[in-house]
Amino acid sequence: MKNNPTRLPKVYLAGGSHSGWQYEVIKSCSEIEFYDPRTHNLSKPEQYTLWDMHHIRLSNILFGCMNKDNPSGYGLSFEVGYAKGLGKTVILVDEKSSEDEHFQRQFAIIREAADICFDSLEDGINYLKSFKS
């Protein structure tokens, strides 16, 4: 089977949904196909969890962002672990650990699970661009 050079990488966007970091990623990486959980409009946990898991399975890469405003990171932690269990590439941006020592200790396991981790969204986006077709 030949590789299709026009095939876009599929990236699942994991992390808090209130700060809008996803807009910056999508705008900066127009040659990548994104699965953005903010678009599913589901409110029941059993529905949005299934949606998330399905789209993580469909993706090649999970791009996770733990921004400073995310209160817990529980959902992101689940998504990173699930993606790693499926053998997906995990790119993580962790803007919160550098400002919160207690959080840093608690979140260290998620940083270690990622294939690569950045302290700024800009650095993470620049790395993600290297996966364009």
C-alpha positions as CSV (number, residue, x, y, z in Angstrom):
1,M,0.0,0.0,0.0
2,K,1.4,3.4,-1.0
3,N,1.5,6.3,1.5
4,N,-1.0,9.1,0.6
5,P,1.1,12.3,0.8
6,T,-2.0,14.5,1.1
7,R,-3.3,12.6,4.1
8,L,-3.6,15.0,7.1
9,P,-2.5,14.0,10.6
10,K,-5.5,13.7,12.9
11,V,-5.0,15.4,16.2
12,Y,-7.3,15.2,19.3
13,L,-7.3,18.4,21.4
14,A,-7.3,17.5,25.1
15,G,-7.5,20.0,27.9
16,G,-9.7,22.7,29.4
17,S,-12.4,24.2,27.2
18,H,-12.8,27.7,28.7
19,S,-9.6,29.5,27.8
20,G,-9.8,29.1,24.0
21,W,-6.3,27.7,23.5
22,Q,-7.7,25.4,20.9
23,Y,-8.5,28.3,18.6
24,E,-4.8,29.2,18.5
25,V,-3.7,25.6,17.8
26,I,-6.2,25.2,15.0
27,K,-5.5,28.6,13.5
28,S,-1.7,27.9,13.5
29,C,-1.9,24.4,12.1
30,S,-4.3,24.6,9.1
31,E,-2.7,21.5,7.4
32,I,-3.8,19.2,10.3
33,E,-7.3,17.7,10.9
34,F,-8.5,18.2,14.5
35,Y,-11.0,16.5,16.8
36,D,-12.1,19.2,19.2
37,P,-14.3,18.1,22.1
38,R,-15.8,21.6,22.4
39,T,-17.8,20.9,19.3
40,H,-19.8,17.8,20.4
41,N,-22.3,19.8,22.5
42,L,-22.9,16.8,24.8
43,S,-23.6,17.3,28.5
44,K,-24.1,13.7,29.8
45,P,-20.8,12.2,31.0
46,E,-21.5,8.8,29.4
47,Q,-22.1,10.5,26.1
48,Y,-19.1,12.9,26.0
49,T,-16.8,10.3,27.5
50,L,-17.7,7.9,24.7
51,W,-17.3,10.7,22.1
52,D,-13.8,11.6,23.5
53,M,-12.6,8.0,23.6
54,H,-13.9,7.3,20.0
55,H,-12.1,10.3,18.6
56,I,-8.9,9.6,20.5
57,R,-8.9,6.2,18.9
58,L,-9.3,7.8,15.5
59,S,-6.5,10.3,16.0
60,N,-2.7,9.8,15.4
61,I,-1.7,12.4,18.0
62,L,-3.2,13.7,21.2
63,F,-2.2,17.4,21.8
64,G,-2.9,18.2,25.4
65,C,-2.8,21.5,27.1
66,M,-2.8,22.0,30.8
67,N,-3.2,25.8,30.9
68,K,-2.9,27.9,34.0
69,D,-6.7,28.4,34.3
70,N,-7.6,24.7,34.3
71,P,-8.7,23.9,37.9
72,S,-7.8,20.2,38.0
73,G,-6.7,18.5,34.8
74,Y,-8.7,15.4,35.6
75,G,-10.2,15.1,32.1
76,L,-6.8,15.8,30.5
77,S,-5.2,13.2,32.7
78,F,-7.7,10.5,31.6
79,E,-7.3,11.4,27.9
80,V,-3.5,11.3,28.1
81,G,-3.6,7.9,29.8
82,Y,-6.1,6.5,27.4
83,A,-4.1,7.8,24.4
84,K,-0.9,6.3,25.7
85,G,-2.6,3.0,26.3
86,L,-3.6,3.0,22.6
87,G,0.0,3.7,21.6
88,K,-0.8,7.3,20.4
89,T,1.8,10.0,20.3
90,V,1.2,12.5,23.1
91,I,2.3,16.1,22.9
92,L,1.7,17.9,26.2
93,V,1.8,21.6,27.1
94,D,2.0,22.2,30.8
95,E,1.8,25.9,31.7
96,K,0.6,25.3,35.2
97,S,3.4,23.3,36.9
98,S,5.9,26.1,36.7
99,E,3.6,28.3,38.7
100,D,2.3,25.8,41.3
101,E,4.7,23.5,43.1
102,H,2.0,21.3,44.7
103,F,0.3,20.9,41.3
104,Q,3.7,20.1,39.7
105,R,4.2,17.2,42.1
106,Q,0.7,15.8,41.4
107,F,0.9,16.2,37.7
108,A,4.4,14.8,37.2
109,I,3.0,11.4,36.3
110,I,1.1,12.9,33.4
111,R,4.2,14.8,32.2
112,E,6.2,11.5,32.3
113,A,3.5,9.7,30.3
114,A,3.7,12.2,27.5
115,D,6.1,11.6,24.6
116,I,7.2,15.2,24.8
117,C,6.3,18.1,27.1
118,F,6.5,21.9,26.6
119,D,6.0,24.7,29.1
120,S,4.4,27.1,26.6
121,L,1.6,26.7,24.1
122,E,3.7,28.5,21.4
123,D,6.4,25.8,21.8
124,G,3.9,23.0,21.6
125,I,2.3,24.5,18.5
126,N,5.7,24.9,16.8
127,Y,6.5,21.2,17.5
128,L,3.0,20.1,16.3
129,K,3.7,21.9,13.0
130,S,6.5,19.4,12.3
131,F,3.8,16.7,11.8
132,K,2.2,18.4,8.8
133,S,2.1,16.3,5.6
